[in-house]
Amino acid sequence: MVKLSVVIPVYNVEDYVAKCLDSLLEPGISRLNSGEEPGYEIIAVNDGSTDSSGEIVAGYAERCPELVKLITIENSGQGQARNVGMEAASGEFLYFIDSDDYLAPGAMAELLDALEQDFDICIFDSIAVNTLGDELEYRPGCRCGAPLSLSSHPELLLENPDVWNKIFRRSLFMDNGIRFTPRVWFEDLRTVPRLYAYTDRIIYIPKAWHRYVQRPDSVTNTSKVRRNLEIIPAVDELLDFYKSLGMYGQLKDVLEYLAFHSQFLTSSVRANLADWKSPVQGELARDFLRKFPDYKSNPYVGSMSLQHKLLSFLLMHRMYLSVHVLMKLNNRLKNKRV
């Protein structure tokens, strides 16, 4: 019986996808050779790749047809590729991993063992690495205490919304009509925080099973800097979602800070690192202030770190070159600690 479906969107990652697949197949091959069912499947969705990514995955599907399934679609974006994989999945649980990331040695077996616990969402940790595998930063998946639910810990909405450090019960998506938005940035922020509204069966396992690969061109691509503005409709959709459920009042402070951190701080810094003169920073600030003019009274804003307070001050006063220099220095120091 298939317990877990691993869904991988694949698009022009010929230098990375083999390492991703190898990290997922490590325990499965030995189980198949011993005549046991692997208990999981890998669904790779080739999203119209123009390099050799599709051929590389096809080779794995040929060698391991019991484990690896390849679906090829016209280029539709990562969100739609995940939706296609989700629809084709037969597992009780879903795990989404990006095709340029990978799992730590032995992690796949531990993921499967974790499925014996009772949950709808399982959160775990990740380690950011460079393309050589050098560790850059440990990323805890959750800082909230147990039991994990929005009623007991609204701060769940402030945890990293990425899908690659979470296992989801498939019915959570299917029964509530939740899908990833195609052809947009921030599809995880548009999707994962909604799932918390439908379950209080959430657990956290403090193990760094996932490796998040920071590619050298991921931040500094100036041709895509305006796409950071897509955070605005992503935040708006989330606010409207919780308003539609009648939960906005009880979650107002945490949702306001989510908008502050995701839209104003994080997206502004991302745009700044790509082009410190970009007008995108001002557009993000103006939209945020229009929605939340009294943000300074938010308790989460008041208790944030000194670094975030400094960044907020510099961005609000349009001291963009100072932000650029500060963040470049911070990233350089972070890399030196490796």
Residue pairs with C-beta under 8 A, 6 or more apart in sequence:
1 37
1 39
2 39
2 40
2 41
2 90
2 91
2 92
3 39
3 40
3 91
3 92
3 93
3 112
3 115
4 39
4 40
4 41
4 91
4 92
4 93
4 94
4 95
4 111
4 112
4 115
4 167
5 40
5 41
5 43
5 85
5 86
5 89
5 90
5 91
5 93
5 94
5 95
5 170
6 24
6 40
6 41
6 42
6 43
6 95
6 96
6 97
7 43
7 45
7 82
7 85
7 86
7 89
7 94
7 95
7 96
7 97
8 17
8 20
8 21
8 42
8 43
8 44
8 45
8 85
8 96
8 97
8 98
8 99
9 45
9 47
9 78
9 81
9 82
9 85
9 96
9 98
9 99
10 17
10 44
10 45
10 46
10 47
10 49
10 53
10 54
10 57
10 81
10 99
11 46
11 47
11 48
11 49
11 53
11 75
11 78
11 81
11 99
12 49
12 50
12 51
12 53
13 20
13 49
13 51
13 53
13 99
13 100
14 49
14 51
14 52
14 53
14 56
16 99
16 100
16 101
16 213
17 44
17 53
17 56
17 57
17 99
17 100
18 56
18 60
19 102
20 97
20 98
20 99
20 100
20 101
20 102
21 42
21 44
21 57
21 60
21 68
22 102
23 102
23 103
23 104
23 105
23 107
23 108
23 211
24 42
24 97
24 102
24 103
24 108
25 42
25 60
25 64
25 67
25 68
25 108
26 105
26 106
26 108
26 109
27 38
27 106
27 108
27 109
27 112
28 38
28 40
28 64
28 67
28 108
29 64
31 37
31 38
31 39
32 38
32 64
32 66
32 67
38 66
38 67
39 112
40 67
40 91
40 108
40 112
41 67
41 68
41 69
41 89
41 90
41 91
42 67
42 68
42 69
43 69
43 71
43 85
43 88
43 89
44 57
44 60
44 61
44 68
44 69
44 70
44 71
44 85
44 99
45 71
45 72
45 73
45 81
45 82
45 84
45 85
46 53
46 54
46 57
46 70
46 71
46 72
46 73
47 73
47 75
47 76
47 77
47 78
47 80
47 81
48 72
48 73
48 74
48 75
48 76
53 99
54 70
54 72
57 68
57 70
58 70
60 68
61 68
61 69
61 70
69 88
71 84
71 85
71 88
73 80
73 81
73 84
76 84
76 182
76 183
77 182
77 183
77 184
77 187
78 98
78 180
78 187
79 179
79 180
79 181
79 182
79 183
79 184
79 187
79 191
80 180
80 182
80 183
82 96
82 163
82 180
82 187
83 179
83 180
83 182
85 96
86 94
86 170
86 173
86 179
89 170
91 170
92 115
92 169
92 170
92 171
93 115
93 167
93 168
93 169
93 170
94 167
94 168
94 169
94 170
94 173
95 111
95 166
95 167
95 168
96 163
96 164
97 103
97 164
97 210
98 164
100 213
100 215
101 164
101 210
101 211
101 212
101 213
102 211
102 213
103 111
103 209
103 210
103 211
104 127
104 208
104 209
104 210
104 211
107 207
107 209
107 210
110 207
110 209
111 167
111 209
114 122
114 124
114 167
114 205
115 167
117 203
118 201
119 167
119 169
119 201
119 202
119 203
120 168
120 169
120 172
120 198
120 199
120 201
120 202
121 166
121 167
121 168
121 169
121 172
121 195
121 196
121 199
121 201
121 202
121 203
122 166
122 167
122 202
122 203
122 204
122 205
123 141
123 142
123 148
123 159
123 165
123 166
123 202
123 203
123 204
123 205
124 141
124 165
124 166
124 167
124 204
124 205
124 206
124 207
124 208
124 209
124 210
125 138
125 139
125 140
125 141
125 165
125 206
125 207
125 208
125 209
125 210
126 139
126 141
126 164
126 165
126 208
126 209
126 210
126 211
126 212
127 135
127 136
127 137
127 138
127 139
127 208
127 210
127 211
127 212
128 135
128 136
128 137
128 138
128 139
128 211
128 212
128 214
129 135
129 136
129 211
129 212
129 213
129 214
130 136
130 213
130 214
130 335
130 338
131 213
131 214
131 215
131 216
133 211
134 338
135 338
136 214
136 334
136 335
136 338
137 334
138 208
139 160
139 165
139 208
139 212
140 206
141 159
141 160
141 165
141 166
141 204
141 206
142 148
142 156
142 159
142 204
143 155
143 159
144 153
144 155
144 156
144 159
144 204
145 153
146 203
146 204
147 200
147 202
148 156
148 200
148 202
148 203
148 204
149 156
149 196
149 199
149 200
149 202
150 156
150 157
150 196
150 197
150 200
150 247
150 251
151 200
152 200
154 250
154 251
154 253
154 254
155 254
156 196
156 202
157 193
157 196
157 251
157 254
157 255
157 258
158 254
158 257
158 258
158 261
158 300
161 188
161 189
161 191
161 192
161 193
162 188
162 192
163 188
163 191
163 192
164 210
164 212
165 209
165 210
166 192
168 195
169 199
172 178
172 195
172 198
172 199
173 179
173 195
175 198
176 194
176 195
176 198
178 191
178 194
178 195
179 191
180 187
180 190
180 191
181 187
181 190
181 191
184 190
184 230
184 233
184 234
185 227
185 228
185 230
185 231
185 234
186 230
186 231
186 234
186 262
189 231
189 234
189 235
189 238
189 262
190 234
190 237
190 238
193 238
193 258
194 238
194 241
196 202
197 241
197 242
197 245
197 247
219 270
219 273
219 274
220 273
220 274
221 274
222 274
222 275
224 274
225 271
225 274
225 275
225 278
225 280
226 278
226 280
228 267
228 268
228 270
228 271
228 280
228 284
229 267
229 280
229 283
229 284
231 262
231 263
231 266
231 267
231 284
232 263
232 284
232 287
234 262
235 258
235 259
235 262
235 263
238 255
238 258
239 248
239 255
239 259
242 248
242 251
242 255
248 255
253 298
253 299
253 300
254 300
256 292
256 295
256 298
256 300
257 298
257 300
257 301
259 288
259 291
259 292
260 288
260 292
260 295
260 298
260 300
260 301
261 308
263 284
263 287
263 288
264 284
264 285
264 288
264 312
264 315
265 308
265 311
265 312
265 315
267 280
267 284
268 280
268 281
268 284
268 285
268 315
268 323
269 311
269 315
269 323
269 327
271 278
271 280
271 281
271 284
272 278
272 281
272 320
272 323
272 324
272 327
273 324
273 327
273 328
276 320
276 321
276 323
276 324
277 320
281 315
281 318
281 320
282 318
285 315
285 316
288 295
289 295
292 298
295 301
296 302
301 312
304 312
310 326
311 323
311 326
313 319
314 320
314 322
314 323
314 326
315 323
